[in-house]
Amino acid sequence: MNRTVRTTEDVLNLLDRIIAADARPGDWWDRFYADRDRGVPFFVDKPDENLTAHLDKGLIPAGARVLDLGCGPGRNAVHLAALGHDVDAVDLSATALAWGEERAAAAGIAVRFHRNSIFDVRLPHGSYDLIYDSGCLHHLPPHRRVSYLALLDRLLAPGGHFGLTCFAAGEMGSERPDADVYDAGTGLEGGLAFTDAELRHLFQDLDPVEIRPMAEQDADSPTFGKAFLLTALFRRSAH
């Protein structure tokens, strides 16, 4: 059949196929994470500085249900679980998750790691007090933001928080308009950058708590921080 589009999901899948050449499936990320000694900044075993700041301010309740989207080797997930939170962590890469499982085992804590797309994964809880994304959103094509917002609407608990780090416009990542992503030979260019105003627009159904550049951290810091990233924390209304 030539006329297969019937639902919104059909449209999203069609756009996935159009941009497939620029997509990064699980095996691409497996190769990315295979050499742990490469000088990739976020390979360090440290949590994000903005995340620890939110925790230190008491914004996340004790024993919170946490969902880590695109968790990679689990540095934030392991930190959250070590503080007593109930953590589910999702990533496409089996190599990254194996690394995360080693980190969790070494710390003597439990994290439920799930190998799947964030849009297809089956989770044990119907809602989460904190949904955290460190570097996943900027690798999604524009049309999948529709799926991303639907995920937040479905899984973020009333009064819950959504935390984010992404490429900052003017620092790192592509600043091309969304429409250009679908032009042949352009694509995501390694990741899309966002401004403060763009994050406020995208997540306008949530209340902004804080949007700021990530604070640069030196090698001796107990936390991870790079100034080319933008951080945000939003809260869902309790009603």
Solvent accessible surface area in square Angstrom, and as a share of the most:
residue,aa,sasa,rsa
1,M,206,0.92
2,N,132,0.67
3,R,209,0.76
4,T,73,0.42
5,V,76,0.43
6,R,209,0.76
7,T,59,0.35
8,T,91,0.53
9,E,88,0.39
10,D,43,0.22
11,V,64,0.37
12,L,11,0.06
13,N,55,0.28
14,L,67,0.33
15,L,44,0.22
16,D,47,0.24
17,R,146,0.53
18,I,100,0.51
19,I,16,0.08
20,A,57,0.44
21,A,113,0.87
22,D,49,0.25
23,A,54,0.42
24,R,80,0.29
25,P,72,0.45
26,G,13,0.12
27,D,79,0.41
28,W,73,0.26
29,W,33,0.12
30,D,30,0.16
31,R,156,0.57
32,F,44,0.18
33,Y,12,0.05
34,A,70,0.54
35,D,69,0.36
36,R,93,0.34
37,D,135,0.70
38,R,95,0.35
39,G,84,0.81
40,V,20,0.11
41,P,55,0.34
42,F,67,0.28
43,F,14,0.06
44,V,57,0.33
45,D,95,0.49
46,K,42,0.18
47,P,14,0.09
48,D,0,0.00
49,E,16,0.07
50,N,0,0.00
51,L,1,0.01
52,T,21,0.12
53,A,26,0.20
54,H,4,0.02
55,L,27,0.13
56,D,124,0.64
57,K,128,0.54
58,G,57,0.55
59,L,55,0.27
60,I,12,0.06
61,P,73,0.46
62,A,102,0.79
63,G,48,0.46
64,A,2,0.01
65,R,100,0.36
66,V,0,0.00
67,L,1,0.00
68,D,2,0.01
69,L,1,0.01
70,G,21,0.20
71,C,14,0.08
72,G,4,0.03
73,P,4,0.02
74,G,0,0.00
75,R,18,0.07
76,N,7,0.03
77,A,0,0.00
78,V,15,0.08
79,H,51,0.23
80,L,0,0.00
81,A,10,0.08
82,A,59,0.46
83,L,99,0.49
84,G,52,0.50
85,H,17,0.08
86,D,44,0.23
87,V,3,0.02
88,D,0,0.00
89,A,0,0.00
90,V,0,0.00
91,D,14,0.07
92,L,71,0.35
93,S,0,0.00
94,A,41,0.32
95,T,42,0.24
96,A,0,0.00
97,L,9,0.05
98,A,44,0.34
99,W,21,0.07
100,G,0,0.00
101,E,91,0.41
102,E,91,0.41
103,R,25,0.09
104,A,6,0.04
105,A,77,0.60
106,A,94,0.73
107,A,56,0.43
108,G,66,0.63
109,I,44,0.23
110,A,90,0.70
111,V,21,0.12
112,R,93,0.34
113,F,33,0.14
114,H,36,0.16
115,R,148,0.54
116,N,58,0.29
117,S,29,0.18
118,I,14,0.07
119,F,50,0.21
120,D,98,0.51
121,V,21,0.12
122,R,225,0.82
123,L,40,0.20
124,P,74,0.47
125,H,34,0.15
126,G,60,0.58
127,S,39,0.25
128,Y,0,0.00
129,D,44,0.23
130,L,1,0.01
131,I,0,0.00
132,Y,0,0.00
133,D,0,0.00
134,S,26,0.17
135,G,20,0.19
136,C,20,0.12
137,L,1,0.01
138,H,7,0.03
139,H,44,0.20
140,L,23,0.12
141,P,17,0.11
142,P,16,0.10
143,H,15,0.07
144,R,22,0.08
145,R,35,0.13
146,V,84,0.48
147,S,15,0.10
148,Y,1,0.01
149,L,66,0.33
150,A,52,0.41
151,L,2,0.01
152,L,6,0.03
153,D,95,0.49
154,R,138,0.50
155,L,13,0.06
156,L,4,0.02
157,A,12,0.10
158,P,96,0.60
159,G,20,0.20
160,G,4,0.04
161,H,14,0.06
162,F,0,0.00
163,G,0,0.00
164,L,0,0.00
165,T,1,0.01
166,C,0,0.00
167,F,22,0.09
168,A,10,0.07
169,A,30,0.23
170,G,67,0.64
171,E,109,0.49
172,M,91,0.40
173,G,34,0.33
174,S,11,0.07
175,E,112,0.50
176,R,120,0.44
177,P,87,0.54
178,D,64,0.33
179,A,77,0.60
180,D,37,0.19
181,V,2,0.01
182,Y,63,0.24
183,D,78,0.40
184,A,108,0.84
185,G,91,0.87
186,T,28,0.16
187,G,6,0.06
188,L,14,0.07
189,E,86,0.39
190,G,30,0.29
191,G,0,0.00
192,L,7,0.03
193,A,11,0.09
194,F,10,0.04
195,T,53,0.31
196,D,56,0.29
197,A,71,0.55
198,E,83,0.37
199,L,0,0.00
200,R,109,0.40
201,H,133,0.59
202,L,27,0.13
203,F,3,0.01
204,Q,117,0.52
205,D,135,0.70
206,L,20,0.10
207,D,77,0.40
208,P,66,0.41
209,V,71,0.41
210,E,43,0.19
211,I,23,0.12
212,R,58,0.21
213,P,88,0.55
214,M,3,0.01
215,A,45,0.35
216,E,102,0.46
217,Q,48,0.21
218,D,101,0.52
219,A,95,0.73
220,D,135,0.70
221,S,14,0.09
222,P,109,0.68
223,T,19,0.11
224,F,11,0.05
225,G,2,0.02
226,K,56,0.24
227,A,45,0.35
228,F,53,0.22
229,L,14,0.07
230,L,13,0.07
231,T,1,0.00
232,A,1,0.01
233,L,1,0.00
234,F,1,0.00
235,R,88,0.32
236,R,61,0.22
237,S,51,0.33
238,A,53,0.41
239,H,209,0.93
